[in-house]
Amino acid sequence: MENSRLRAYARRTFGSRPARVSARVLAVLLVAVVGGWLGMTFGAKVDTPVGPADVGMSLAPSWSGETVIDVRPLGTLSFNSHDAPLRLDLTIEAVHPEVAEEILKNPRWADRLPTTIEADVIAGLRSLVVRAALFAVVFGFITGLVVFRRLSRAAWTAAGSLVMVAVLGGVSALTFNPRSIAEPRYTGLLTGVPSLVGSAESIVTKFSEYRGQLAKLVTNVSQLYEAGSTLPIFDPDPGTIRVLHVSDLHINPLGWNVIKSLKDQFKVDFIVDTGDISDHGTKAENEFVKEIGTLGVPYVYVRGNHDSLTTQRAVAKQKNAIVLDGAAATVKGLTVYGIGDPRFTPDKSVQAEGDESKTLLDLGRANAAKLAPREWPRPASTSAPDKIAADIAAVHDPTVGRGLSGYVPLVLSGHVHARSTELLPSGTRLMIQGSTGGAGLRGLEHDEPTPLTASVLYFNKSSHRLEAWDDITVGGLGEQWIQCERHIEPDPGRTIFPESPQAPPSPTATGSGSPSPVALASGANVPYASGVSDGRRHGTGRKP
């Protein structure tokens, strides 16, 4: 009885004429979309000359709109160029040597090159769109004919496929973001190189060989990405100050390979290390820091919770090293204020007591009493101590950095082995670096080795403000991939002002950056590298 009622209800609901018409329309639309996608996938491909090269263009379905330029064997450059679910792939098929040579020899040819390339790309895109529409219509018609076996329905599906292409093209054009060309993501794979690291024995026997290959990989990618930095919107002029931000090396020699390659290829003016250069802060680990003296550029360092005062003194002895512990230094025109971590916790033997986060936040606030952004008015009285106009604050734990919010434009930190950046309500940008040493030996405790990370920061020479930065991620031990992603600071000249109208507390003993008696007496602890995320849980530890 119940079944017969359900059948009767179904006949009344779906057997009516409006319901049948709606079902047919939906079926036609669905088949039109499927046919259109098939047509674009198989037929939306053209080869077109672009300047001195032959470029293959193709369209493909994608969950997010992007443009991908294939520059094999080095890798790919991708841009978030539009919002339509469509990906544009550009592949350099061949380069004509005679045309490239003419560009190098003839300045007039080189001057016309941007206009020529733009015209060639537009012509290629037009051909691609026409071809995509034709194939979408054909495949839409064929798919409709196969499904419905009626010419009239097939014609409607063909028309629907054409409308789909028009809608995708219109959405792509309306949401086109020209700014994206200045924020590319580079993803590369060193091809043709056999796997260098396998068993534990291989790690020992081939470690030096792997270091050499890693250096070559970073160098190649850096050269390619540096060439890409001349793209429109952000063009670092010769006066731009370039700073390399590294953190948490944890005595991993691979970190030095990355630092040296990036230092040379990006022509950085100085390096900022936000701590944990060692693992246990022992005297034996001091040999590791001697690499600082070979870099040839200033190396600004603040102590991390894995670094002892012995480690700090060893760093201070190195050529070009600048150790900041509750003090400031002007380096290549930028003023950097640094706070050493008040804790020394190389292992988990001591448990935390009390609210450690509040202690660290208070440390930052105490040091904030010494600082003021450059645009703030200075005291007229010569007897009153002036504030430090710091352009960068370097701390190890980001909790300390939050205490400086509103008193410095940029705070650099590390500690958590997961890269992130946050624009605080005060206008201060807090940048947290991952681990340039791939979390040291702890990086091998997971299924995949922790990647090595660093960032190149670009500062305006006149305003001393951050204008852009490149986030570099290199595959961990035994892996041979690299990703480089550019970011543009949307408002470099924004006003910096404290979130609270109350002035920060006066400096106390903890403001010097030395281990505070309170912190030491309470046995202050911290999440250790082996106990916190190494970036993989935050999406930064996976291969691109």
C-alpha positions in Angstrom: 0.0 0.0 0.0 2.7 2.4 1.0 4.7 1.6 -2.2 1.8 2.3 -4.4 1.3 5.7 -2.8 5.0 6.6 -3.4 4.7 5.6 -7.0 1.6 7.7 -7.4 3.3 10.7 -5.8 6.3 10.3 -8.1 4.0 10.2 -11.2 2.2 13.4 -10.0 5.5 15.2 -9.2 7.6 14.2 -12.2 4.9 13.3 -14.7 3.6 16.8 -15.1 4.5 18.7 -18.2 6.5 21.5 -16.4 8.5 18.9 -14.5 9.3 17.0 -17.7 10.4 20.2 -19.5 12.6 21.2 -16.6 14.2 17.7 -16.6 14.9 17.9 -20.3 16.4 21.4 -20.0 18.7 20.3 -17.2 19.7 17.2 -19.1 20.6 19.3 -22.2 22.6 21.8 -20.0 24.5 18.9 -18.4 25.3 17.3 -21.7 26.3 20.7 -23.1 28.7 21.3 -20.3 30.3 17.9 -20.6 30.6 18.2 -24.3 32.0 21.7 -24.1 34.6 20.6 -21.6 35.6 17.6 -23.7 36.0 19.9 -26.7 38.1 22.4 -24.9 40.3 19.7 -23.4 41.0 18.0 -26.7 40.9 20.9 -29.1 41.7 24.2 -27.3 45.4 24.2 -28.3 47.3 26.4 -30.7 51.0 27.1 -31.4 51.8 30.8 -32.0 55.1 32.8 -32.4 55.8 35.1 -29.4 58.9 37.2 -30.0 61.8 34.9 -30.5 60.0 31.8 -29.3 57.3 29.4 -30.4 54.7 29.1 -27.6 52.0 26.5 -27.2 48.8 27.7 -25.7 46.0 25.5 -24.3 42.9 25.7 -22.1 41.9 23.1 -19.5 39.3 22.8 -16.8 40.6 23.9 -13.3 39.1 24.3 -9.9 40.7 27.8 -9.7 41.6 30.2 -12.5 45.3 30.5 -13.2 47.9 31.0 -15.9 50.8 28.5 -16.0 54.0 29.1 -18.0 56.0 26.0 -18.5 59.8 26.7 -18.6 61.1 23.2 -18.5 63.4 21.7 -17.5 63.6 24.3 -14.7 59.9 24.3 -13.8 56.8 26.4 -14.1 55.6 29.9 -13.3 52.0 30.2 -12.3 49.8 33.3 -11.8 46.4 33.8 -10.2 45.3 35.7 -13.2 41.5 35.2 -13.2 38.7 33.6 -11.2 36.9 31.5 -13.9 37.4 27.7 -13.5 39.8 27.7 -16.4 43.5 27.2 -16.7 45.6 28.8 -19.4 48.8 26.8 -20.1 51.7 28.4 -22.0 54.6 26.2 -23.0 57.8 27.4 -24.7 58.2 24.9 -27.5 61.3 26.4 -29.2 63.5 29.5 -29.3 64.9 30.8 -32.6 68.6 31.6 -32.0 68.9 34.0 -34.9 66.0 36.1 -33.6 67.3 36.1 -30.1 70.7 37.1 -31.3 69.2 40.0 -33.3 67.4 41.2 -30.1 70.7 41.2 -28.2 72.6 43.0 -31.0 69.9 45.5 -32.1 68.8 47.9 -29.3 65.8 49.1 -31.5 64.6 45.5 -31.8 64.8 45.1 -28.0 62.9 48.3 -27.5 60.0 47.1 -29.6 60.1 43.6 -28.0 57.5 44.3 -25.2 54.9 45.7 -27.8 55.7 42.8 -30.2 55.2 40.2 -27.5 52.0 41.7 -26.3 50.6 41.7 -29.8 51.7 38.2 -30.4 50.2 36.9 -27.2 46.8 38.7 -27.9 46.7 37.2 -31.4 47.5 33.8 -30.0 44.8 34.1 -27.4 42.2 35.1 -30.0 43.1 32.0 -32.1 42.9 29.9 -28.9 39.4 31.2 -28.0 38.1 30.7 -31.5 39.4 27.2 -31.6 38.0 26.4 -28.1 34.6 27.6 -29.2 34.6 25.6 -32.4 35.7 22.4 -30.7 33.2 23.0 -27.8 30.4 23.3 -30.4 31.5 20.2 -32.3 31.9 18.0 -29.2 28.7 19.4 -27.7 26.8 18.4 -30.8 28.4 14.9 -30.9 27.8 14.3 -27.2 24.2 15.5 -27.5 23.6 13.2 -30.5 25.1 10.2 -28.7 23.0 10.8 -25.5 19.7 11.9 -27.0 19.9 10.5 -30.5 18.0 13.5 -31.9 19.3 16.2 -34.1 17.2 18.9 -32.4 18.5 18.1 -28.9 22.1 17.8 -30.3 21.8 21.3 -31.8 20.6 22.6 -28.4 23.6 21.0 -26.6 26.0 22.5 -29.2 24.4 25.9 -28.5 24.8 25.3 -24.8 28.5 24.5 -25.2 29.0 27.7 -27.1 27.3 29.7 -24.4 29.5 28.0 -21.8 32.6 29.0 -23.6 31.3 32.6 -23.9 30.5 32.7 -20.2 33.9 31.4 -19.2 35.6 33.9 -21.5 33.5 36.7 -20.1 34.2 35.8 -16.5 37.9 35.4 -17.2 38.0 38.9 -18.8 36.0 40.6 -16.1 38.1 39.0 -13.3 41.4 39.4 -15.0 44.0 40.6 -12.4 47.0 42.3 -14.0 48.6 42.5 -10.6 49.1 38.8 -10.6 52.0 39.0 -13.0 54.0 40.6 -10.3 53.3 37.8 -7.8 54.3 34.5 -9.6 54.8 31.2 -8.0 57.8 29.2 -9.2 57.7 25.4 -8.9 60.7 23.5 -10.2 62.2 20.0 -10.3 65.8 19.2 -11.0 65.4 16.7 -13.8 67.8 14.0 -15.0 69.4 13.6 -11.7 69.2 10.1 -10.0 67.9 9.9 -6.5 70.7 10.7 -4.2 69.3 9.8 -0.8 67.8 6.4 0.0 68.8 4.4 3.1 70.5 5.8 6.1 73.8 4.6 4.6 73.2 6.6 1.5 72.6 9.7 3.6 76.1 9.4 5.0 78.0 8.4 1.8 76.3 10.9 -0.6 75.6 13.8 1.7 78.3 16.0 0.2 77.2 15.2 -3.3 73.6 16.1 -2.4 74.7 19.4 -1.0 76.4 20.2 -4.3 73.3 19.3 -6.3 71.1 21.4 -3.9 73.3 24.4 -4.4 73.0 24.1 -8.2 69.3 23.7 -7.9 68.9 26.9 -5.8 71.3 28.8 -8.1 69.4 27.8 -11.3 66.0 28.7 -9.8 67.3 31.9 -8.3 68.7 33.0 -11.7 65.4 32.3 -13.4 63.3 34.0 -10.8 65.7 37.0 -10.7 65.1 37.4 -14.4 61.4 37.3 -13.7 61.7 40.2 -11.2 61.8 42.6 -14.1 58.2 41.9 -14.9 55.8 44.9 -14.6 54.4 46.4 -11.4 57.3 45.6 -9.1 60.7 46.3 -10.5 63.4 46.5 -7.8 65.6 49.5 -8.7 69.4 49.5 -8.0 68.7 51.3 -4.7 66.4 48.7 -3.3 67.6 47.1 -0.1 67.4 43.3 -0.2 67.3 41.4 3.1 67.4 37.6 3.4 65.4 36.3 6.3 66.4 32.9 7.7 65.6 31.1 10.9 65.9 27.8 12.8 68.9 26.3 11.0 69.3 23.7 13.8 72.9 22.9 12.8 71.8 21.5 9.4 74.7 22.2 6.8 72.1 22.2 4.0 70.9 25.5 5.3 74.2 27.2 4.5 74.0 26.0 0.9 70.6 27.6 0.6 71.7 30.8 2.3 74.8 31.1 0.1 73.0 30.5 -3.1 70.2 32.9 -2.3 72.7 35.5 -1.1 74.6 35.5 -4.3 71.7 35.1 -6.8 69.4 37.7 -5.2 72.3 40.0 -4.4 71.1 40.5 -0.8 72.6 43.3 1.3 72.4 41.6 4.6 70.9 38.6 6.4 68.6 38.4 9.4 68.6 35.2 11.4 65.8 34.9 14.0 67.4 32.2 16.1 67.8 28.5 16.8 71.0 28.3 14.8 72.1 25.5 17.1 70.2 22.5 18.5 71.4 22.1 22.1 73.6 25.2 22.5 76.7 23.2 23.3 80.3 24.3 22.8 80.8 21.6 20.2 78.1 23.1 18.0 80.0 26.4 17.8 81.9 25.0 14.8 78.7 25.2 12.8 78.4 29.0 13.2 81.8 29.6 11.6 80.1 29.6 8.2 78.8 33.1 9.0 82.3 34.5 8.4 82.4 33.2 4.9 79.2 34.9 3.7 80.7 38.3 3.0 77.6 40.3 4.0 76.4 41.5 7.5 74.7 38.7 9.4 72.2 40.0 12.0 71.4 37.4 14.7 69.0 37.1 17.7 69.2 34.2 20.1 66.6 31.4 20.0 65.4 29.1 22.7 67.8 26.4 21.5 70.7 28.8 21.5 72.7 29.3 24.7 74.7 32.4 25.7 77.7 30.4 24.6 76.2 30.1 21.2 75.5 33.8 21.1 79.1 34.6 22.0 80.3 32.2 19.3 78.2 34.0 16.7 79.4 37.4 17.9 83.0 36.4 17.2 82.3 35.7 13.5 83.3 38.2 10.8 80.3 40.4 9.7 78.1 39.1 12.6 75.9 41.6 14.4 74.3 40.1 17.6 71.3 42.0 18.9 70.0 41.4 22.4 67.7 44.3 23.4 69.6 46.7 21.2 69.5 48.2 17.7 71.9 48.4 14.8 71.7 50.3 11.4 72.7 48.0 8.6 72.8 49.1 5.0 70.5 52.0 5.8 67.9 50.0 7.7 67.6 50.1 11.5 67.1 46.6 13.0 66.1 46.1 16.7 66.6 42.6 18.1 65.5 40.7 21.2 67.2 37.5 22.2 64.8 34.7 23.5 64.8 34.8 27.3 64.6 31.0 27.5 67.2 28.3 27.0 65.2 25.1 26.6 67.1 22.6 24.3 65.2 19.6 25.6 61.9 18.7 27.3 63.2 17.9 30.7 61.7 20.9 32.4 58.0 21.5 32.3 56.5 25.0 32.0 54.9 26.7 35.0 52.7 29.7 34.8 51.5 31.6 31.7 54.5 31.6 29.5 52.7 33.4 26.7 52.0 36.4 28.9 55.6 36.5 30.0 56.8 36.6 26.3 54.1 39.1 25.4 55.2 41.4 28.3 58.8 41.1 27.1 57.7 42.5 23.7 55.7 45.2 25.3 58.6 46.2 27.6 60.9 46.6 24.6 58.2 48.5 22.7 58.8 51.4 25.1 62.1 51.9 23.4 60.6 52.1 19.9 58.6 54.4 17.7 58.0 54.5 13.9 59.9 57.0 11.9 56.8 59.1 11.1 56.1 59.7 14.8 57.1 63.2 16.1 60.4 63.3 18.0 60.7 64.9 21.5 61.8 68.5 21.3 63.7 68.3 24.6 67.3 67.1 24.2 67.3 65.8 27.8 64.5 63.3 27.0 65.8 60.1 25.5 64.7 59.7 21.9 62.9 56.6 20.7 64.5 54.2 18.3 63.1 54.4 14.8 63.4 50.8 14.0 62.5 49.6 10.5 62.7 45.9 11.5 62.3 44.1 14.8 63.9 40.6 14.9 62.7 38.2 17.6 62.6 34.4 17.8 59.1 33.7 19.2 56.3 35.5 17.4 54.5 36.0 20.8 57.3 38.4 21.7 56.8 40.1 18.3 53.1 40.7 19.0 54.1 42.8 22.0 55.8 45.2 19.5 52.7 45.7 17.5 52.2 49.3 16.6 55.8 50.4 17.3 57.6 49.0 14.3 56.5 48.4 10.7 57.8 44.9 10.4 58.5 42.1 12.9 60.5 39.0 11.8 60.4 35.8 13.8 60.7 32.0 13.6 60.4 29.2 16.2 57.3 27.4 15.0 58.8 25.9 11.8 55.8 27.0 9.7 55.9 30.1 7.5 53.1 32.7 7.7 52.5 36.4 7.6 49.9 38.5 9.3 49.0 42.2 9.0 48.1 43.2 12.6 45.4 45.8 13.3 48.1 48.3 14.3 49.6 48.2 10.8 52.6 46.1 11.9 53.3 43.1 9.7 54.4 40.0 11.5 56.3 37.6 9.3 57.1 34.1 10.7 59.8 32.1 8.9 59.8 28.3 8.6 63.0 26.4 9.2 65.9 27.2 6.9 67.5 24.0 8.2 64.5 21.9 7.6 64.0 21.4 11.4 67.5 19.7 11.6 67.4 16.0 12.4 63.8 16.4 13.5 62.9 17.0 9.9 63.5 13.3 9.2 61.0 12.1 11.8 58.0 12.3 9.4 57.0 10.5 6.3 58.5 13.4 4.2 61.5 15.5 5.1 60.7 19.0 6.3 61.4 21.6 3.5 64.0 24.4 3.9 62.5 27.9 3.8 63.9 31.4 3.5 62.5 34.8 2.2 64.1 37.7 0.3 62.6 41.0 1.5 62.7 44.2 -0.7 62.8 47.6 1.1 62.5 51.1 -0.4 65.7 53.0 0.2 64.0 56.3 0.9 61.0 55.2 3.0 62.7 52.1 4.6 59.4 50.3 4.1 58.9 46.8 2.9 57.6 46.8 -0.7 57.6 43.1 -1.7 59.0 39.7 -0.7 59.9 36.3 -2.2 59.1 33.2 -0.3 61.6 30.4 -1.2 60.9 26.7 -0.3 63.4 24.0 -1.1 62.6 20.2 -0.8 64.1 18.6 2.4 66.9 16.1 2.5 67.0 13.9 -0.6 64.3 15.9 -2.5 65.1 18.0 -5.5 62.3 20.6 -5.9 62.0 24.3 -5.2 59.2 26.8 -5.1 59.5 30.6 -5.1 56.5 32.8 -4.7 56.4 36.6 -4.9 54.2 38.8 -2.8 53.6 42.6 -3.1 53.0 44.7 -0.1 49.6 46.3 -0.8 50.1 49.5 1.3 53.8 50.1 2.1 53.3 53.6 3.5 50.5 52.7 5.8 50.3 54.4 9.2 51.7 52.4 12.2 50.0 53.0 15.5 49.5 51.0 18.7 46.3 49.0 19.0 45.7 50.3 22.5 46.0 54.0 23.4 47.9 53.1 26.6 51.6 53.4 26.5 53.7 50.2 26.9 55.2 49.5 30.2 58.6 50.9 31.1 61.6 48.8 30.2 62.5 46.2 32.9 65.2 43.7 33.3 63.6 41.4 30.7 63.9 44.2 28.1 67.6 43.6 27.7 66.9 40.2 26.1 69.0 38.3 28.6 67.3 35.4 30.4 65.0 36.9 33.0 65.1 35.7 36.6 61.4 35.1 36.5 61.6 33.0 33.4 64.5 31.0 34.7 63.1 30.5 38.1 59.8 29.3 36.8 61.5 26.8 34.5 59.9 28.4 31.5 59.4 25.9 28.7 58.4 26.1 25.0 57.0 23.9 22.3 60.1 22.3 20.8 60.9 21.6 17.2 60.0 17.9 17.7 56.8 18.8 19.3 55.4 21.5 17.1 54.3 21.6 13.6 57.2 21.6 11.1 55.0 23.2 8.5 53.5 20.0 6.9 50.3 20.3 8.9 49.9 23.9 7.7 50.3 23.0 4.0 53.9 24.1 3.6 55.5 20.8 3.9 54.1 19.1 0.8 55.7 19.0 -2.6 54.1 21.5 -5.0 
